[in-house]
């Protein structure tokens, strides 16, 4: 599936505010997981089909609980937890 009409990056999060996503392209995304008072940043480059499906789900809001986020919210987490 092609996302030529979408401007990247796109920002998503889970509705429980525990996982935040920055979708950089059709094949790359970053994920911040909040666990208690700590946070972890994971960087993914989709090489396998399940990873590509994850990006599609994020872009199309196909999983329950995925909602829109924004750059300010994402960057505040990077700054607050010294992740970037």
N, C-alpha and C positions, 0 to 999 in steps of 0.2 A: 504494500500500500504506500502511496506517495503522499507526502505532506507538504507539497510545494506552496500551498496557500497559507501555511502556518508560519508565523514568525517565531523563531527560537531565540532565547530560551522560553520555555513554558514552565509555570510553577504550579505544583499540586501539593496537596497534603491529605492525610487521613483525617476524618472528621473528629477523631479523639485528640488531635494536636500532638501526636507522639511521633509521627513520621512525616518528613517533608521531602519533596522531590524538586529537582531542577532538571528538566528535560532539555538537553543541549542540542540534540539532533535526533534524527530517526534511529540512530544507533548508539547514542550515549546519554546517560543520565547520572546524576549524583543524588544520594539519599542521605538525609540526616535522621538518625534515630535517637530519640530522647529516652533515656533510661534513668529514672530517678533524678538525681541532680547532675547527671553526666550526659554527654552526647557523643555519638560516633558519626563520622563522615565516611561514606562508602562511595567509590567511583566505579561505574560500570561501563564497559564498552561491549555492546551486544554482539556476540559472536555466535551464540547458539539460539535456536528457535525460542525456547522459553523466555530468554532475556528480551528478544524482539517482541514477543507477545506482551511482556510487562510494559514496554514503552507504548505499544498500541493501546493497552488498557488505560494507561495514564492519560494519553492524549484524548481518548474518546470517553473518559469517565465511565469505563465499562465495569469496574468493580464497585460493589457497595462501599460507601464510606469515602470514596475519593472525591475531594472537592477542590475548587480553585484556590490558589494562594497567590502571592505576589512577590516581586523581587525584594521589596523592603523587608517583608517578614522573613524571607529566607536569609538575606544578608545579615539581619539582626542576630539570627541564630549563629551564623558563622562567627560573627564578631563576639557575641556573648560567651560562647564556648571555646573561643580561640581555635577554630577548626580550619580556617582558610589560610 
